[in-house]
Amino acid sequence: MLFQGRFSKFPGYRDSINLSCGAVISILTHFTLTYAASAAGPSVPAATPAEPSDGIGTSPLSPSSPNSLSPSPNSCYATLPQASAAVHFYYPSSAAHYLLYALSDEVLLYVFSFLYEKDLSRVAQVCKRFHTIATDTELWKRLYQGLYEYDSPLFHPGPGKFEFVSPEDSEYENPWKESLKQLYHGIHVRPKHRVHDSGRSVIIEDSIPKAFLKAEDQERPLVFVHQGTHKGEQVVIENNINVIGAAPGNVAENVIIEHDRESSVVLGPNSRHSYLGYVTVRFCPAAGTESNHGTKHYSMEVQGNCSPLIEHCIIRSLSHLGAAVSVSGVGAEPTIRRCEISDCENVGLIVTDRAQGLYEDNEISRNALAGIWVKNYANPIMRRNHIHHGKDVGIFCFDGGLGYFDSNDIHNNRIAGFEVKATANPTVVHCEIHHGQTGGIYVHEQGMGQFIENKIHSNKYAGVWITAHSNPTIRKNEIYNGHQGGVYIFTDGRGLIEHNNIYGNALAGIQIRTNSDPIVRHNKIHHGQHGGIYVHEKGQGLIENNEVYANTLAGVWITTGSSPTLRRNRIHSGKQNGGVLVYNGGLGVLEQNEIFDNAMAGVWIKTDSNPTLRRNKIFDGREAGICIFNGGKGLLEENDIFRNAQAGVLISTQSHPTQSHPVLSRNRIFDGLAAGIEITNNATATLEHNQIFNNRFGGLCLATGVSPTQKGNKIYDNHDAVEKAVSGGQCLYKISSYTSFPMHDFYRCRTCNTTDRNAICVNCINTCHSTLSNQCQLQGEPTQDTDTLYDSAAPMESQSLSADG
């Protein structure tokens, strides 16, 4: 290493001339004898012998060996390693002195550059000086790269273990020499290569099957497949052989194994500890050989009862039938890592028929169908794979497929990032599923699965779809920034949705419809551009212990015959709408919820809806606590309704054909900034055993002609500001504020441009409104709500099965 690069200036250094150790000694003899005649000096001590040989291609040499090189006490003595009797040269001490000490390092380097590794190791045993020069890194780099072609040393510390290490990072003083030593027993496949290397113990064959036959007798069989395209012969691995590509640059790109009628590489049952690495495996069907019902072909096929290691490979298939990689059968347990499975005309990787295996750090992309199939009770472990830009689904588990999927990056696939169907039950953790051209996760047709601690975001449609009697667990995920909804459960979907952080989605954070009945609990559903939870079209579900806040519209919507149970949720800080909106025939039970600080009413009950509200706390609303309009009904019992800016409970009918008639029982309505209970516009109610106290406008404010059923109510300590204002002829608006006014015989006038925020009251009608020159056009509340369905789009199903035939 001290003389690195010095000899490269000599002409012909890189020529393919190699000499035996004996020939080199002859050259040194010539140099020495040239000066021997004039040399006349005292004897010099012998040089100290070097360390023993490293054993590359030969056994260590000893002084008694006929092929040994060792100095005598008073001369440089050498025995030429010839097949015939040894020829001995005795040099005068002055010649030995010149040979060992005076001959320049550059000359010795130049001479040693003609040696192969075995003879170079022998020369290194002559003396310490020869040892130093003979272990020069440039000498061994040239030998190494001439044999293996690699740009960096490849270390092979044991079966199935290969690692490229840059010379600068290696722990070895001469990494090229150490790598050559570790790899030296390997057999080389180099078609059209003619061997003239009589000075080295290297086996070279012209085909992979021939090399496999030659390796059968080796204890640790190792085959190097050199650069080029190896076509036409199926590679069948049925023992514990190690097969690795050998080429400069990107090794795998330059070493290609290809077939056009059979699977290019087959790993059979006896290849339990085999290795395949740094090659391209490709299947290119011959023209006219494929039909829709033809035989499926694979670039690589891993059969049952084998557990090979496959790494750093490029695997491609141009077949429309089959897949690039098939792993099938009981006991099929390969390790496939750091491979590229891309640009295939079918599925990238199929794991089926109870196969398992470990699949790590692979690049799986741009495949015509699914990136990965897992089916028929296969149960692989897949970690840190990059699965993207597929023309179908990213990962498809079906027909009982299992699997553990950890820390995969799944994105930009045309259909869902992860699809689960037909009793499949995978576990998906720590994955990022994003930027899907449709949705993130699609579970249907009795699919199951556990989706835990994933990031699901920026998908074009819903982050998660659950439908058709499917029942997955969606737990501790972040589901955010979807272009539509967060979680969409429809058509008899089930599922446990818990401890998720769902935010920033364009539509509802969770949508439940069409007889779906999930459990939704302990989630944070917030900052949605629409509502928080949307239950419609006879949706059901247990919704409990969720934090629903800061959504643009209502925190929870219940409509069109839906009847969920909402229990112990906190629903608050809505930006433009109320906390809970029940309308168009909505039902449901709301129990023990905290509903507060919403822009409009804490709870709206409208248009023939009939929910049950029990033991809720509804407070600090920026408008009313509960608004019941347009035929709304409901049972309200044992609720605490307090500190709301408008009426604690407002009941109104207007021109709706059905009279609003809720039942209020055993509620406490207090500390409101307006009325406790206000009933107007021909509405009515049943009021039983309620406590109504300390409200500003009054405990019970009734419009003209309103006569609710009352029994056992306690109405006390209210400030009665409305009654005082009316009796004094004051405008009711003046005693409230822009955001809080008493809805007591109020109207909106088109002519006066009054609004529901600035209504004209009975005193305004009597004192000033009749003086308008234009006829007043009064209008009441709208008679019917438009039930706009803010649906996420319906999911698309994988098209892979159509190709499975």
Disulfide bonds with the S-S distance in Angstrom:
none
